[in-house]
Amino acid sequence: MAERVTATDEALQLINTLKEVHGPLMFHQSGGCCDGSSPMCYPRYEFRTGESDVLLGKLGDTPFYMSKDQYEYWKHTQLIIDVVDGRGGMFSLEGPEGKRFLTRSRVFTEKERAELAEL
């Protein structure tokens, strides 16, 4: 079964490191304002989601959200969360680690789109 969001092993390792320091986490795909279009990592209970957000899935036990408007542009793709060296979004928790989360993507196959439509 296709997943709307997944992560590389390196990203999952960094998520686990951040959880040890900050407790439960969550992600919200930035819409582009100050931080470009970046996956932003926050303490789970310090960022409010609402009716204008879509839960794409979980990275381990960490929920990943995106705004509905942005989702309309990305719904045909799988988001693959990765990690690279450097500074990312100034509000995202990984900044002090000298790493930043990065969203890569790939277009779903016809079969995957059909599976996702059944959900």
MMTF fields as JSON, N, C-alpha, C and O atoms, coordinates in Angstrom:
{
  "mmtfVersion": "1.0.0",
  "mmtfProducer": "UNKNOWN",
  "numBonds": 475,
  "numAtoms": 476,
  "numGroups": 119,
  "numChains": 1,
  "numModels": 1,
  "chainsPerModel": [1],
  "groupsPerChain": [119],
  "chainIdList": ["A"],
  "bondAtomList": [4, 2, 8, 6, 12, 10, 16, 14, 20, 18, 24, 22, 28, 26, 32, 30, 36, 34, 40, 38, 44, 42, 48, 46, 52, 50, 56, 54, 60, 58, 64, 62, 68, 66, 72, 70, 76, 74, 80, 78, 84, 82, 88, 86, 92, 90, 96, 94, 100, 98, 104, 102, 108, 106, 112, 110, 116, 114, 120, 118, 124, 122, 128, 126, 132, 130, 136, 134, 140, 138, 144, 142, 148, 146, 152, 150, 156, 154, 160, 158, 164, 162, 168, 166, 172, 170, 176, 174, 180, 178, 184, 182, 188, 186, 192, 190, 196, 194, 200, 198, 204, 202, 208, 206, 212, 210, 216, 214, 220, 218, 224, 222, 228, 226, 232, 230, 236, 234, 240, 238, 244, 242, 248, 246, 252, 250, 256, 254, 260, 258, 264, 262, 268, 266, 272, 270, 276, 274, 280, 278, 284, 282, 288, 286, 292, 290, 296, 294, 300, 298, 304, 302, 308, 306, 312, 310, 316, 314, 320, 318, 324, 322, 328, 326, 332, 330, 336, 334, 340, 338, 344, 342, 348, 346, 352, 350, 356, 354, 360, 358, 364, 362, 368, 366, 372, 370, 376, 374, 380, 378, 384, 382, 388, 386, 392, 390, 396, 394, 400, 398, 404, 402, 408, 406, 412, 410, 416, 414, 420, 418, 424, 422, 428, 426, 432, 430, 436, 434, 440, 438, 444, 442, 448, 446, 452, 450, 456, 454, 460, 458, 464, 462, 468, 466, 472, 470],
  "bondOrderList": [1, 1, 1, 1, 1, 1, 1, 1, 1, 1, 1, 1, 1, 1, 1, 1, 1, 1, 1, 1, 1, 1, 1, 1, 1, 1, 1, 1, 1, 1, 1, 1, 1, 1, 1, 1, 1, 1, 1, 1, 1, 1, 1, 1, 1, 1, 1, 1, 1, 1, 1, 1, 1, 1, 1, 1, 1, 1, 1, 1, 1, 1, 1, 1, 1, 1, 1, 1, 1, 1, 1, 1, 1, 1, 1, 1, 1, 1, 1, 1, 1, 1, 1, 1, 1, 1, 1, 1, 1, 1, 1, 1, 1, 1, 1, 1, 1, 1, 1, 1, 1, 1, 1, 1, 1, 1, 1, 1, 1, 1, 1, 1, 1, 1, 1, 1, 1, 1],
  "groupList": [{"groupName": "MET", "atomNameList": ["N", "CA", "C", "O"], "elementList": ["N", "C", "C", "O"], "formalChargeList": [0, 0, 0, 0], "bondAtomList": [1, 0, 2, 1, 3, 2], "bondOrderList": [1, 1, 2], "singleLetterCode": "M", "chemCompType": "L-PEPTIDE LINKING"}, {"groupName": "ALA", "atomNameList": ["N", "CA", "C", "O"], "elementList": ["N", "C", "C", "O"], "formalChargeList": [0, 0, 0, 0], "bondAtomList": [1, 0, 2, 1, 3, 2], "bondOrderList": [1, 1, 2], "singleLetterCode": "A", "chemCompType": "L-PEPTIDE LINKING"}, {"groupName": "GLU", "atomNameList": ["N", "CA", "C", "O"], "elementList": ["N", "C", "C", "O"], "formalChargeList": [0, 0, 0, 0], "bondAtomList": [1, 0, 2, 1, 3, 2], "bondOrderList": [1, 1, 2], "singleLetterCode": "E", "chemCompType": "L-PEPTIDE LINKING"}, {"groupName": "ARG", "atomNameList": ["N", "CA", "C", "O"], "elementList": ["N", "C", "C", "O"], "formalChargeList": [0, 0, 0, 0], "bondAtomList": [1, 0, 2, 1, 3, 2], "bondOrderList": [1, 1, 2], "singleLetterCode": "R", "chemCompType": "L-PEPTIDE LINKING"}, {"groupName": "VAL", "atomNameList": ["N", "CA", "C", "O"], "elementList": ["N", "C", "C", "O"], "formalChargeList": [0, 0, 0, 0], "bondAtomList": [1, 0, 2, 1, 3, 2], "bondOrderList": [1, 1, 2], "singleLetterCode": "V", "chemCompType": "L-PEPTIDE LINKING"}, {"groupName": "THR", "atomNameList": ["N", "CA", "C", "O"], "elementList": ["N", "C", "C", "O"], "formalChargeList": [0, 0, 0, 0], "bondAtomList": [1, 0, 2, 1, 3, 2], "bondOrderList": [1, 1, 2], "singleLetterCode": "T", "chemCompType": "L-PEPTIDE LINKING"}, {"groupName": "ASP", "atomNameList": ["N", "CA", "C", "O"], "elementList": ["N", "C", "C", "O"], "formalChargeList": [0, 0, 0, 0], "bondAtomList": [1, 0, 2, 1, 3, 2], "bondOrderList": [1, 1, 2], "singleLetterCode": "D", "chemCompType": "L-PEPTIDE LINKING"}, {"groupName": "LEU", "atomNameList": ["N", "CA", "C", "O"], "elementList": ["N", "C", "C", "O"], "formalChargeList": [0, 0, 0, 0], "bondAtomList": [1, 0, 2, 1, 3, 2], "bondOrderList": [1, 1, 2], "singleLetterCode": "L", "chemCompType": "L-PEPTIDE LINKING"}, {"groupName": "GLN", "atomNameList": ["N", "CA", "C", "O"], "elementList": ["N", "C", "C", "O"], "formalChargeList": [0, 0, 0, 0], "bondAtomList": [1, 0, 2, 1, 3, 2], "bondOrderList": [1, 1, 2], "singleLetterCode": "Q", "chemCompType": "L-PEPTIDE LINKING"}, {"groupName": "ILE", "atomNameList": ["N", "CA", "C", "O"], "elementList": ["N", "C", "C", "O"], "formalChargeList": [0, 0, 0, 0], "bondAtomList": [1, 0, 2, 1, 3, 2], "bondOrderList": [1, 1, 2], "singleLetterCode": "I", "chemCompType": "L-PEPTIDE LINKING"}, {"groupName": "ASN", "atomNameList": ["N", "CA", "C", "O"], "elementList": ["N", "C", "C", "O"], "formalChargeList": [0, 0, 0, 0], "bondAtomList": [1, 0, 2, 1, 3, 2], "bondOrderList": [1, 1, 2], "singleLetterCode": "N", "chemCompType": "L-PEPTIDE LINKING"}, {"groupName": "LYS", "atomNameList": ["N", "CA", "C", "O"], "elementList": ["N", "C", "C", "O"], "formalChargeList": [0, 0, 0, 0], "bondAtomList": [1, 0, 2, 1, 3, 2], "bondOrderList": [1, 1, 2], "singleLetterCode": "K", "chemCompType": "L-PEPTIDE LINKING"}, {"groupName": "HIS", "atomNameList": ["N", "CA", "C", "O"], "elementList": ["N", "C", "C", "O"], "formalChargeList": [0, 0, 0, 0], "bondAtomList": [1, 0, 2, 1, 3, 2], "bondOrderList": [1, 1, 2], "singleLetterCode": "H", "chemCompType": "L-PEPTIDE LINKING"}, {"groupName": "GLY", "atomNameList": ["N", "CA", "C", "O"], "elementList": ["N", "C", "C", "O"], "formalChargeList": [0, 0, 0, 0], "bondAtomList": [1, 0, 2, 1, 3, 2], "bondOrderList": [1, 1, 2], "singleLetterCode": "G", "chemCompType": "PEPTIDE LINKING"}, {"groupName": "PRO", "atomNameList": ["N", "CA", "C", "O"], "elementList": ["N", "C", "C", "O"], "formalChargeList": [0, 0, 0, 0], "bondAtomList": [1, 0, 2, 1, 3, 2], "bondOrderList": [1, 1, 2], "singleLetterCode": "P", "chemCompType": "L-PEPTIDE LINKING"}, {"groupName": "PHE", "atomNameList": ["N", "CA", "C", "O"], "elementList": ["N", "C", "C", "O"], "formalChargeList": [0, 0, 0, 0], "bondAtomList": [1, 0, 2, 1, 3, 2], "bondOrderList": [1, 1, 2], "singleLetterCode": "F", "chemCompType": "L-PEPTIDE LINKING"}, {"groupName": "SER", "atomNameList": ["N", "CA", "C", "O"], "elementList": ["N", "C", "C", "O"], "formalChargeList": [0, 0, 0, 0], "bondAtomList": [1, 0, 2, 1, 3, 2], "bondOrderList": [1, 1, 2], "singleLetterCode": "S", "chemCompType": "L-PEPTIDE LINKING"}, {"groupName": "CYS", "atomNameList": ["N", "CA", "C", "O"], "elementList": ["N", "C", "C", "O"], "formalChargeList": [0, 0, 0, 0], "bondAtomList": [1, 0, 2, 1, 3, 2], "bondOrderList": [1, 1, 2], "singleLetterCode": "C", "chemCompType": "L-PEPTIDE LINKING"}, {"groupName": "TYR", "atomNameList": ["N", "CA", "C", "O"], "elementList": ["N", "C", "C", "O"], "formalChargeList": [0, 0, 0, 0], "bondAtomList": [1, 0, 2, 1, 3, 2], "bondOrderList": [1, 1, 2], "singleLetterCode": "Y", "chemCompType": "L-PEPTIDE LINKING"}, {"groupName": "TRP", "atomNameList": ["N", "CA", "C", "O"], "elementList": ["N", "C", "C", "O"], "formalChargeList": [0, 0, 0, 0], "bondAtomList": [1, 0, 2, 1, 3, 2], "bondOrderList": [1, 1, 2], "singleLetterCode": "W", "chemCompType": "L-PEPTIDE LINKING"}],
  "groupTypeList": [0, 1, 2, 3, 4, 5, 1, 5, 6, 2, 1, 7, 8, 7, 9, 10, 5, 7, 11, 2, 4, 12, 13, 14, 7, 0, 15, 12, 8, 16, 13, 13, 17, 17, 6, 13, 16, 16, 14, 0, 17, 18, 14, 3, 18, 2, 15, 3, 5, 13, 2, 16, 6, 4, 7, 7, 13, 11, 7, 13, 6, 5, 14, 15, 18, 0, 16, 11, 6, 8, 18, 2, 18, 19, 11, 12, 5, 8, 7, 9, 9, 6, 4, 4, 6, 13, 3, 13, 13, 0, 15, 16, 7, 2, 13, 14, 2, 13, 11, 3, 15, 7, 5, 3, 16, 3, 4, 15, 5, 2, 11, 2, 3, 1, 2, 7, 1, 2, 7],
  "groupIdList": [1, 2, 3, 4, 5, 6, 7, 8, 9, 10, 11, 12, 13, 14, 15, 16, 17, 18, 19, 20, 21, 22, 23, 24, 25, 26, 27, 28, 29, 30, 31, 32, 33, 34, 35, 36, 37, 38, 39, 40, 41, 42, 43, 44, 45, 46, 47, 48, 49, 50, 51, 52, 53, 54, 55, 56, 57, 58, 59, 60, 61, 62, 63, 64, 65, 66, 67, 68, 69, 70, 71, 72, 73, 74, 75, 76, 77, 78, 79, 80, 81, 82, 83, 84, 85, 86, 87, 88, 89, 90, 91, 92, 93, 94, 95, 96, 97, 98, 99, 100, 101, 102, 103, 104, 105, 106, 107, 108, 109, 110, 111, 112, 113, 114, 115, 116, 117, 118, 119],
  "secStructList": [7, 7, 7, 1, 3, 3, 3, 7, 2, 2, 2, 2, 2, 2, 2, 2, 2, 2, 2, 2, 2, 2, 7, 1, 3, 3, 3, 3, 3, 7, 7, 5, 6, 6, 6, 5, 1, 7, 3, 3, 3, 3, 3, 4, 4, 4, 1, 7, 7, 7, 6, 6, 3, 3, 3, 3, 3, 3, 3, 6, 6, 3, 3, 3, 3, 3, 3, 2, 2, 2, 2, 2, 2, 2, 6, 6, 3, 3, 3, 3, 3, 3, 3, 3, 3, 1, 7, 7, 7, 6, 6, 1, 6, 6, 4, 4, 4, 6, 3, 3, 3, 3, 3, 3, 3, 3, 3, 7, 7, 2, 2, 2, 2, 2, 2, 2, 2, 6, 7],
  "xCoordList": [0.833, 0.0, 0.874, 1.808, 0.572, 1.326, 1.078, -0.017, 2.101, 1.99, 2.159, 2.959, 1.412, 1.513, 2.805, 3.324, 3.322, 4.572, 5.395, 4.87, 6.687, 7.622, 8.929, 9.057, 9.887, 11.151, 12.313, 12.167, 13.461, 14.685, 15.117, 14.65, 16.004, 16.52, 17.21, 17.064, 17.962, 18.652, 17.646, 17.87, 16.557, 15.53, 14.897, 14.671, 14.609, 14.021, 14.972, 14.534, 16.271, 17.254, 17.267, 17.322, 17.216, 17.203, 15.91, 15.939, 14.799, 13.529, 13.648, 13.214, 14.235, 14.396, 15.316, 15.056, 16.374, 17.275, 16.527, 16.66, 15.751, 14.995, 13.92, 13.647, 13.318, 12.311, 12.924, 12.274, 14.174, 14.842, 15.007, 14.97, 15.185, 15.392, 14.066, 13.877, 13.153, 11.957, 10.656, 9.613, 10.692, 9.459, 8.742, 9.359, 7.438, 6.682, 6.755, 6.734, 6.84, 6.999, 5.855, 5.034, 5.819, 4.936, 5.597, 6.469, 5.166, 5.656, 4.508, 3.366, 4.838, 3.91, 4.722, 5.736, 4.272, 4.969, 4.739, 3.607, 5.799, 5.705, 5.166, 5.489, 4.352, 3.756, 4.598, 4.198, 5.735, 6.615, 6.937, 7.783, 6.332, 6.545, 8.024, 8.811, 8.393, 9.76, 10.756, 11.933, 10.294, 11.208, 11.132, 11.6, 10.565, 10.398, 9.394, 8.535, 9.487, 8.598, 9.394, 9.982, 9.408, 10.227, 9.373, 8.357, 9.772, 9.087, 9.561, 10.749, 8.642, 8.978, 8.647, 7.533, 9.6, 9.454, 9.246, 10.025, 8.182, 7.828, 7.538, 7.23, 7.631, 7.076, 5.591, 4.898, 5.108, 3.771, 2.664, 1.724, 2.751, 1.63, 1.85, 1.113, 2.86, 3.12, 2.736, 2.934, 2.195, 1.734, 0.308, 0.035, -0.585, -1.997, -2.364, -2.071, -3.006, -3.569, -5.074, -5.636, -5.714, -7.157, -7.787, -7.205, -8.972, -9.73, -9.051, -9.361, -8.144, -7.457, -6.203, -5.453, -5.967, -4.797, -5.217, -6.29, -4.346, -4.566, -3.466, -2.286, -3.842, -2.861, -2.492, -3.32, -1.244, -0.793, -0.415, -0.526, 0.027, 0.474, 1.391, 1.434, 2.128, 3.06, 4.419, 4.543, 5.435, 6.818, 7.145, 7.48, 7.052, 7.083, 5.798, 4.711, 5.91, 4.713, 4.544, 3.785, 5.248, 5.241, 4.326, 4.623, 3.214, 2.279, 2.866, 3.683, 2.424, 2.896, 1.681, 0.834, 1.601, 0.468, 0.886, 2.059, -0.124, 0.046, -1.277, -2.338, -1.218, -2.463, -3.261, -2.685, -4.588, -5.456, -5.147, -5.113, -4.925, -4.632, -3.365, -3.329, -2.342, -1.076, -1.236, -0.657, -2.024, -2.266, -2.848, -2.508, -3.697, -4.287, -3.211, -3.394, -2.107, -1.006, -0.137, 0.474, -0.078, 0.846, 0.174, 0.873, -1.139, -1.835, -1.46, -1.7, -0.891, -0.478, 0.948, 1.463, 1.584, 2.967, 3.132, 2.376, 4.124, 4.554, 5.663, 6.613, 5.535, 6.59, 7.573, 7.174, 8.841, 9.907, 10.761, 11.463, 10.699, 11.418, 12.836, 13.052, 13.779, 15.196, 15.904, 15.279, 17.192, 18.01, 19.26, 19.873, 19.625, 20.873, 21.592, 20.979, 22.875, 23.633, 23.203, 22.837, 23.248, 22.945, 21.816, 21.233, 21.518, 20.461, 19.177, 19.169, 18.095, 16.79, 15.947, 16.428, 14.674, 13.742, 14.132, 14.504, 14.044, 14.517, 13.665, 14.105, 12.464, 11.616, 11.59, 10.988, 12.22, 12.208, 13.271, 14.368, 12.943, 13.782, 15.156, 16.056, 15.346, 16.627, 17.739, 18.899, 17.43, 18.424, 19.703, 20.784, 19.626, 20.855, 21.71, 22.868, 21.142, 21.883, 22.799, 23.572, 22.712, 23.509, 22.948, 23.642, 21.704, 21.009, 19.71, 19.249, 19.129, 17.788, 17.007, 17.547, 15.724, 14.848, 14.576, 14.506, 14.425, 14.207, 13.119, 13.123, 12.193, 11.15, 11.548, 11.795, 11.602, 11.767, 10.409, 9.578, 10.168, 8.869, 8.996, 9.965, 7.983, 7.865, 6.378, 5.547, 6.047, 4.661, 4.185, 4.88, 2.979, 2.401, 2.119, 1.808, 2.233, 1.836, 0.31, -0.368, -0.217, -1.677, -2.233, -3.276, -1.539, -1.985, -2.021, -2.986, -0.976, -0.932, -2.047, -2.675, -2.297, -3.39, -4.725, -5.56, -4.934, -6.179, -6.294, -7.374, -5.189, -5.205, -5.53, -6.331, -4.915, -5.151, -6.572, -7.144, -7.151, -8.52, -9.519, -10.603, -9.165, -10.058, -10.112, -11.034, -9.16, -9.135, -10.203, -10.302],
  "yCoordList": [-1.186, 0.0, 1.243, 1.359, 2.145, 3.39, 4.272, 4.288, 4.992, 5.96, 7.347, 7.546, 8.306, 9.684, 10.351, 11.245, 9.919, 10.481, 9.353, 8.467, 9.407, 8.429, 9.161, 10.351, 8.46, 9.1, 8.157, 6.937, 8.738, 7.964, 7.507, 8.032, 6.533, 6.06, 7.193, 7.303, 8.037, 9.151, 10.128, 10.627, 10.397, 11.289, 10.669, 11.361, 9.372, 8.704, 8.732, 8.886, 8.584, 8.665, 10.06, 10.192, 11.095, 12.455, 12.721, 13.379, 12.229, 12.371, 11.744, 12.333, 10.551, 9.889, 10.688, 10.785, 11.253, 12.098, 13.312, 13.652, 13.957, 15.136, 14.778, 15.567, 13.605, 13.176, 12.986, 13.261, 12.517, 12.348, 13.682, 13.737, 14.745, 16.077, 16.801, 17.419, 16.721, 17.556, 16.82, 17.458, 15.495, 14.741, 14.518, 14.618, 14.217, 13.933, 15.103, 16.272, 14.753, 15.744, 15.674, 14.757, 16.662, 16.651, 17.463, 18.294, 17.207, 17.957, 18.688, 18.228, 19.837, 20.545, 21.016, 21.696, 20.652, 21.077, 22.565, 23.004, 23.33, 24.78, 25.126, 24.471, 26.151, 26.57, 27.535, 27.914, 27.944, 28.749, 30.13, 30.794, 30.604, 31.975, 32.222, 32.455, 32.172, 32.51, 31.388, 31.647, 30.155, 29.023, 28.247, 27.11, 28.822, 28.085, 26.972, 27.075, 25.935, 24.792, 23.704, 22.838, 23.752, 22.847, 22.085, 22.598, 20.858, 20.154, 20.737, 20.689, 21.276, 21.93, 20.995, 20.477, 20.779, 19.878, 20.705, 21.607, 20.377, 21.115, 20.158, 18.99, 20.633, 19.834, 19.618, 20.553, 18.412, 18.042, 18.96, 19.24, 19.423, 20.174, 21.69, 22.442, 22.143, 23.571, 24.146, 25.336, 23.32, 23.791, 23.307, 22.11, 24.226, 23.867, 23.594, 24.388, 22.465, 22.163, 22.341, 22.368, 22.461, 22.657, 22.099, 21.255, 22.574, 22.082, 22.386, 21.754, 23.33, 23.667, 22.828, 23.079, 21.83, 20.956, 19.523, 19.074, 18.817, 17.418, 16.589, 16.918, 15.517, 14.571, 13.627, 12.84, 13.715, 12.866, 11.47, 10.511, 11.35, 10.075, 10.31, 11.399, 9.264, 9.358, 8.844, 7.924, 9.464, 9.009, 8.344, 9.021, 7.029, 6.329, 6.678, 6.364, 7.328, 7.771, 9.288, 9.868, 9.925, 11.383, 11.817, 11.536, 12.499, 12.911, 13.977, 14.8, 13.936, 14.859, 15.502, 14.808, 16.839, 17.597, 18.526, 18.859, 18.93, 19.9, 20.66, 20.105, 21.918, 22.66, 22.059, 21.519, 22.158, 21.615, 22.24, 21.547, 23.54, 24.215, 23.663, 23.397, 23.497, 22.97, 21.502, 21.055, 20.764, 19.355, 19.19, 18.227, 20.085, 19.985, 19.955, 19.311, 20.633, 20.627, 19.374, 18.954, 18.78, 17.691, 16.324, 15.329, 16.232, 14.979, 13.837, 12.673, 14.141, 13.107, 12.605, 11.779, 13.11, 12.729, 12.141, 12.445, 11.307, 10.813, 11.737, 12.016, 12.209, 13.028, 12.115, 11.235, 12.317, 11.528, 12.499, 13.335, 12.386, 13.303, 12.784, 11.636, 13.642, 13.304, 14.33, 15.275, 14.143, 15.057, 15.393, 14.526, 16.669, 17.113, 18.021, 18.527, 18.221, 19.144, 20.572, 20.904, 21.406, 22.822, 23.279, 22.491, 24.549, 25.159, 25.189, 25.56, 24.793, 24.823, 25.95, 27.059, 25.645, 26.638, 27.098, 26.293, 28.395, 28.934, 28.509, 28.64, 28.004, 27.574, 26.057, 25.55, 25.332, 23.879, 23.371, 23.924, 22.328, 21.855, 21.326, 21.296, 20.912, 20.294, 21.304, 20.908, 22.584, 23.621, 23.532, 23.543, 23.442, 23.38, 22.13, 22.078, 21.136, 19.899, 20.033, 19.122, 21.18, 21.355, 20.572, 20.335, 20.174, 19.403, 20.119, 20.976, 19.75, 20.239, 19.151, 18.384, 19.105, 18.187, 18.752, 19.966, 17.863, 18.24, 17.332, 16.126, 17.901, 17.101, 16.788, 17.679, 15.505, 15.028, 14.453, 14.206, 14.24, 13.69, 12.833, 12.913, 12.014, 11.227, 11.112, 11.1, 11.029, 10.916, 9.484, 8.519, 9.37, 8.048, 7.38, 8.048, 6.052, 5.293, 5.263, 5.6, 4.864, 4.727, 3.756, 4.012, 2.653, 1.651, 2.26, 2.062, 2.993, 3.622, 4.648, 4.72, 5.442, 6.429, 5.734, 6.214, 4.602, 3.858, 3.315, 3.358, 2.803, 2.299, 3.42, 3.234, 4.575, 5.699, 6.217, 6.666, 6.161, 6.627, 5.763, 6.229, 4.503, 3.583, 3.866, 3.411, 4.597, 4.865, 5.817, 6.133],
  "zCoordList": [0.0, 0.0, 0.0, 0.793, -0.87, -0.976, 0.246, 0.809, 0.636, 1.727, 1.142, 0.228, 1.664, 1.164, 1.635, 0.966, 2.781, 3.293, 3.895, 4.569, 3.636, 4.168, 4.476, 4.187, 5.055, 5.425, 5.188, 5.247, 4.92, 4.799, 6.192, 7.202, 6.229, 7.522, 8.28, 9.498, 7.568, 8.216, 8.84, 9.943, 8.148, 8.701, 9.94, 10.933, 9.891, 11.058, 12.251, 13.391, 11.993, 13.078, 13.706, 14.928, 12.873, 13.401, 14.173, 15.214, 13.687, 14.413, 15.797, 16.787, 15.869, 17.173, 18.095, 19.294, 17.553, 18.352, 18.894, 20.069, 18.047, 18.468, 19.504, 20.409, 19.376, 20.352, 21.731, 22.739, 21.787, 23.076, 23.792, 25.021, 23.038, 23.61, 23.858, 24.906, 22.892, 22.903, 23.206, 23.347, 23.31, 23.51, 22.19, 21.129, 22.234, 21.006, 20.02, 20.407, 18.745, 17.682, 16.687, 16.716, 15.808, 14.652, 13.548, 13.804, 12.315, 11.161, 10.493, 10.491, 9.928, 9.054, 7.859, 8.016, 6.666, 5.453, 5.263, 5.059, 5.33, 5.184, 3.804, 2.813, 3.757, 2.496, 1.694, 0.593, 2.192, 1.376, 1.882, 1.282, 2.93, 3.404, 3.702, 2.785, 4.954, 5.367, 5.101, 4.853, 5.15, 5.097, 3.788, 3.726, 2.758, 1.528, 1.745, 2.621, 0.981, 1.156, 1.852, 1.203, 3.171, 3.967, 4.949, 5.419, 5.267, 6.348, 7.677, 7.997, 8.43, 9.694, 10.849, 10.93, 11.733, 12.871, 14.143, 14.45, 14.871, 16.082, 17.229, 16.992, 18.474, 19.576, 19.282, 18.881, 19.475, 19.02, 19.519, 18.776, 20.73, 21.298, 21.249, 21.886, 20.495, 20.385, 19.022, 18.774, 18.149, 16.844, 16.67, 16.754, 16.431, 16.321, 14.867, 13.974, 14.655, 13.344, 13.447, 14.542, 12.302, 12.3, 11.043, 10.362, 10.746, 9.601, 8.273, 7.263, 8.26, 7.015, 6.789, 5.846, 7.649, 7.532, 7.233, 7.635, 6.517, 6.167, 6.816, 6.693, 7.504, 8.04, 6.898, 6.44, 6.447, 5.342, 5.803, 5.04, 7.037, 7.57, 8.743, 9.315, 9.095, 10.217, 9.8, 8.992, 10.377, 10.229, 11.552, 12.524, 11.595, 12.873, 13.589, 13.105, 14.746, 15.464, 15.393, 16.169, 14.466, 14.353, 13.211, 12.05, 13.519, 12.469, 11.552, 11.964, 10.296, 9.27, 8.602, 8.04, 8.668, 8.145, 7.012, 6.843, 6.246, 5.178, 5.059, 5.344, 4.643, 4.467, 3.306, 2.362, 3.387, 2.332, 0.978, -0.039, 0.966, -0.304, -0.949, -2.15, -0.143, -0.663, -1.069, -2.059, -0.294, -0.602, -2.005, -2.693, -2.44, -3.777, -4.858, -5.891, -4.638, -5.601, -5.489, -6.472, -4.308, -4.029, -3.927, -3.734, -4.045, -3.758, -4.703, -4.383, -5.829, -6.783, -6.523, -7.275, -5.451, -5.167, -3.776, -2.853, -3.656, -2.343, -1.861, -2.593, -0.629, -0.038, 0.664, 1.426, 0.414, 1.023, 1.828, 1.259, 3.148, 4.018, 4.202, 4.59, 3.92, 3.975, 4.86, 5.343, 5.067, 5.869, 5.073, 4.452, 5.105, 4.485, 5.481, 6.421, 5.273, 6.114, 5.827, 4.7, 6.839, 6.67, 7.563, 8.307, 7.484, 8.286, 7.478, 6.304, 8.127, 7.471, 8.005, 8.238, 8.197, 8.709, 10.1, 10.954, 10.319, 11.593, 12.776, 13.918, 12.541, 13.647, 13.803, 14.749, 12.907, 12.948, 13.92, 13.996, 14.653, 15.763, 15.369, 16.209, 14.127, 13.762, 13.528, 13.418, 13.449, 13.148, 13.951, 13.363, 15.283, 16.083, 15.843, 16.257, 15.181, 14.906, 13.689, 13.389, 12.98, 11.764, 10.594, 9.605, 10.707, 9.665, 9.343, 10.097, 8.208, 7.913, 7.201, 6.404, 7.511, 6.808, 5.423, 5.236, 4.465, 3.076, 2.512, 2.762, 1.758, 1.119, -0.309, -1.121, -0.588, -1.956, -2.35, -1.475, -3.604, -3.988, -5.228, -5.984, -5.404, -6.628, -6.942, -6.033, -8.207, -8.63, -8.389, -8.708, -7.818, -7.615, -8.956, -9.942, -8.98, -10.161, -10.23, -9.26, -11.365, -11.513, -10.473, -9.871, -10.268, -9.283, -7.875, -7.138, -7.507, -6.183, -6.02, -4.964, -7.061, -6.984, -6.773, -6.006, -7.448, -7.267, -5.842, -5.253, -5.282, -3.907, -2.926, -2.009, -3.115, -2.219, -2.33, -1.338, -3.522, -3.722, -2.972, -2.624, -2.719, -2.01, -0.517, 0.159, 0.003, 1.446, 1.881, 3.067]
}
